[in-house]
Amino acid sequence: MAREKKHRSRGRRSPLAAAALIGAGLLITGGVYAGATAAFAATDQSTVTAQVSVDEGEKLFVANCATCHGFDLEGTENGPSLYGVGELATEFQLATGRMPLQMQGPQAPQKQPQFTDEQIRSMAAYVQSVAPGPTYPDERILDGGGDVAHGAELFRINCAMCHNVAAAGGALTEGKYAPPLMETSELHIYAAMVTGPQNMPVFGDMNLSAEDKRDIISALVFQQNAVEVGGLTLGSLGPVSEGLFVWIFGIGILIGATVWITAKSN
């Protein structure tokens, strides 16, 4: 008697396969919809975002800055006018924490900023809309790809007398000082050269071209990332700190050794 051959029925699928197929379809549809929505929002609301930022910046300015600088940026007896300051200087002062000013003194110290990056950009955009001035540079100026050797030479000629040849900062007259630059961002180095905050002079394009500024920034970025091969830098302040170190520790060790030898002999 011949054995019956059992054939698997064709066209019959597991219930799990149908569920998987439906789930995959829903995922694909949802992904396509989300991508299309994001693209539409990015293209359709670009101009609205800029306007909203300016409006938000005006509210923040009125609440935090108008007391000293005036509601129309005209200045008061407590603060200078901001006409012609622009967004670059505004971003620099707020992002470095120098503004709002904590107290009157010889110089506004750098401290932790009181606003988020978005709020700072919004206030800078508002100032730029009312009193246009220096604006953000092209990204190429801040890329650190300039001539490092030329930038270091320009820094020694134009900046080292205040900031120290190692960019470690230095003291000025009447309680003022040039801050260290070893942790300063590329944008803020550029902003300082263009806007001249505190006691720093303004370096326009007639003094230092855009390429010169790029080279100086590149030299400072290189110095910030360089590995110290000479041992302890002692603040890179030159012979004063080095001499003090030798007097305190070097001669102190010699005196201690002399006392120890004398005590042993007795």
C-alpha positions in Angstrom: 0.0 0.0 0.0 1.6 3.3 -1.1 2.2 5.8 1.5 0.5 9.1 1.1 2.7 12.1 0.6 1.9 15.0 2.7 2.3 18.3 0.8 2.6 21.6 2.7 -0.4 23.7 1.7 0.8 26.6 -0.4 -0.5 30.2 0.1 -1.1 29.7 3.8 0.9 32.1 6.1 1.5 32.5 9.7 -0.6 35.1 11.6 2.7 36.6 12.8 3.8 37.3 9.2 0.8 39.5 8.6 1.3 41.4 11.8 5.0 42.0 10.9 4.0 43.2 7.5 1.5 45.7 8.9 4.1 46.9 11.5 6.7 47.4 8.8 4.3 49.4 6.7 3.3 51.6 9.6 7.0 52.3 10.5 7.9 53.2 6.9 4.8 55.5 6.5 5.6 57.2 9.8 9.2 57.7 8.9 8.4 59.3 5.6 5.8 61.5 7.2 8.1 62.7 9.9 10.9 63.5 7.5 8.6 65.4 5.2 7.2 67.4 8.2 10.7 68.3 9.4 11.8 69.4 6.0 8.7 71.5 5.5 9.1 73.2 8.9 12.8 74.0 8.2 12.0 75.6 4.9 8.7 77.3 5.8 9.6 78.8 9.2 13.2 80.0 8.6 12.2 83.7 8.4 9.7 83.4 11.3 12.5 82.0 13.6 14.7 85.1 12.9 11.8 87.4 13.7 10.9 85.5 16.9 14.5 85.7 18.0 14.6 89.4 17.6 11.3 89.8 19.5 12.5 87.6 22.3 15.8 89.5 22.4 13.9 92.8 22.8 12.1 91.4 25.8 15.3 90.2 27.4 17.1 93.4 26.7 14.3 95.5 28.2 14.2 93.3 31.3 18.0 93.0 31.9 19.9 95.8 30.0 17.6 98.8 29.5 18.2 100.2 33.0 21.8 101.1 32.1 21.8 101.3 28.3 18.3 102.8 27.8 15.2 101.5 26.2 16.3 102.8 22.8 19.9 101.9 23.3 20.8 105.6 23.7 22.6 105.0 27.0 22.2 106.5 30.4 24.5 107.9 33.1 25.0 104.3 34.3 25.9 102.8 30.9 27.1 103.8 27.4 25.1 104.1 24.2 25.0 100.9 22.1 24.6 102.7 18.8 26.9 101.1 16.3 27.9 98.3 18.7 26.3 95.5 16.7 25.6 91.9 17.5 29.3 90.8 17.6 30.2 93.0 20.6 26.8 92.2 22.3 27.4 88.4 21.9 31.0 88.9 23.3 30.0 90.8 26.4 27.1 88.5 27.3 28.7 85.2 26.4 31.8 86.0 28.5 29.7 87.1 31.4 31.1 90.6 31.5 27.5 91.9 31.1 25.3 92.4 32.9 27.9 94.3 34.9 28.2 93.1 38.5 29.6 96.3 39.9 31.5 99.4 38.8 35.2 99.0 38.7 38.4 99.5 36.7 37.4 96.6 34.4 34.5 94.2 33.9 35.7 90.8 34.9 34.9 87.6 33.0 32.4 85.4 34.7 29.8 82.7 34.1 27.2 84.0 31.6 23.7 84.5 33.0 21.9 83.6 29.8 21.7 80.6 27.4 23.3 80.7 24.0 19.9 81.1 22.4 19.0 84.1 24.6 22.4 85.7 24.0 22.0 85.3 20.2 18.5 86.7 20.4 19.6 89.9 22.3 22.5 90.3 19.9 20.1 90.1 17.0 17.9 92.7 18.6 20.8 95.1 19.0 21.8 94.5 15.4 18.3 95.3 14.2 18.2 98.6 16.1 21.8 99.7 16.0 23.8 97.8 13.3 27.5 97.2 13.8 30.2 94.6 13.4 28.7 91.1 12.8 29.9 87.5 12.9 32.8 86.6 10.6 32.9 84.0 7.8 33.5 80.5 9.2 36.8 80.4 7.3 38.2 83.1 9.6 37.7 80.8 12.6 38.7 77.5 11.1 42.3 77.5 12.5 43.7 76.8 9.1 45.7 80.0 8.7 49.5 80.6 8.7 50.5 79.8 12.3 54.0 81.2 12.0 52.8 84.5 10.5 50.0 84.7 13.1 52.5 84.2 15.9 54.7 87.0 14.5 51.7 89.3 14.3 50.7 88.4 17.9 54.2 89.2 19.2 54.1 92.6 17.4 50.6 93.7 18.2 49.4 91.8 21.3 52.2 90.4 23.4 53.0 93.6 25.2 49.7 93.3 27.1 48.7 89.6 26.8 52.2 88.2 27.3 54.1 86.4 24.5 52.6 83.1 25.8 49.0 84.6 25.8 49.0 84.2 29.6 47.7 87.7 30.2 49.3 90.5 32.2 48.8 93.5 34.4 48.0 97.0 33.2 47.8 100.3 34.9 45.2 101.5 37.5 44.0 98.0 38.4 43.3 96.9 34.8 44.6 93.8 33.1 44.8 91.9 29.9 43.1 88.5 30.3 44.7 85.2 29.4 43.7 83.8 26.0 44.5 80.1 26.5 40.8 79.2 26.9 39.3 81.9 24.7 37.2 80.7 21.8 38.0 81.6 18.2 34.9 83.8 17.9 35.7 85.8 21.0 39.3 86.3 19.9 38.0 87.7 16.6 35.4 89.8 18.4 38.0 91.3 20.7 40.1 92.4 17.8 37.2 93.9 15.8 35.3 95.6 18.7 38.1 96.5 21.1 36.4 95.7 24.5 37.7 97.1 27.8 41.2 98.6 27.2 41.9 96.7 24.0 42.4 98.8 20.9 40.3 98.1 17.8 42.1 96.4 15.0 40.3 97.3 11.8 41.1 95.9 8.4 43.5 98.7 7.8 45.5 97.5 10.7 45.1 93.8 10.4 43.4 92.3 7.4 40.9 89.5 7.6 43.7 87.0 6.7 45.9 88.5 9.4 43.2 88.0 11.9 42.7 84.4 10.7 46.5 83.8 11.1 46.5 85.2 14.7 43.5 83.1 15.6 45.2 80.0 14.1 48.4 80.7 16.1 46.5 81.0 19.4 44.5 77.8 18.7 47.8 76.0 18.0 49.2 77.4 21.2 46.1 76.3 23.2 46.4 72.7 21.9 50.2 72.5 22.1 51.8 70.1 24.6 54.1 71.8 27.1 57.5 70.0 26.7 59.4 72.2 29.0 57.9 71.0 32.3 56.1 73.2 34.7 55.1 76.5 33.0 54.7 78.5 36.3 51.9 80.5 34.6 54.1 81.4 31.6 54.8 84.7 33.3 58.5 84.8 32.5 61.5 85.4 34.8 59.5 86.9 37.7 57.7 83.7 38.5 60.7 81.6 37.7 63.0 83.7 39.9 60.4 83.6 42.8 60.2 79.8 42.4 64.0 79.4 42.6 64.2 81.7 45.7 61.4 80.0 47.6 62.0 76.4 46.7 65.6 76.2 45.4 67.2 78.2 48.2 64.7 76.7 50.7 66.0 73.2 49.9 69.6 74.3 50.2 68.9 75.9 53.6 67.1 72.7 54.7 69.9 70.5 53.5 72.4 72.7 55.4 70.5 72.5 58.6 70.1 68.7 58.2 73.9 68.3 57.7 74.7 70.5 60.7 72.3 68.6 62.9 73.8 65.2 61.9 77.4 66.4 62.6 76.4 67.6 66.1 
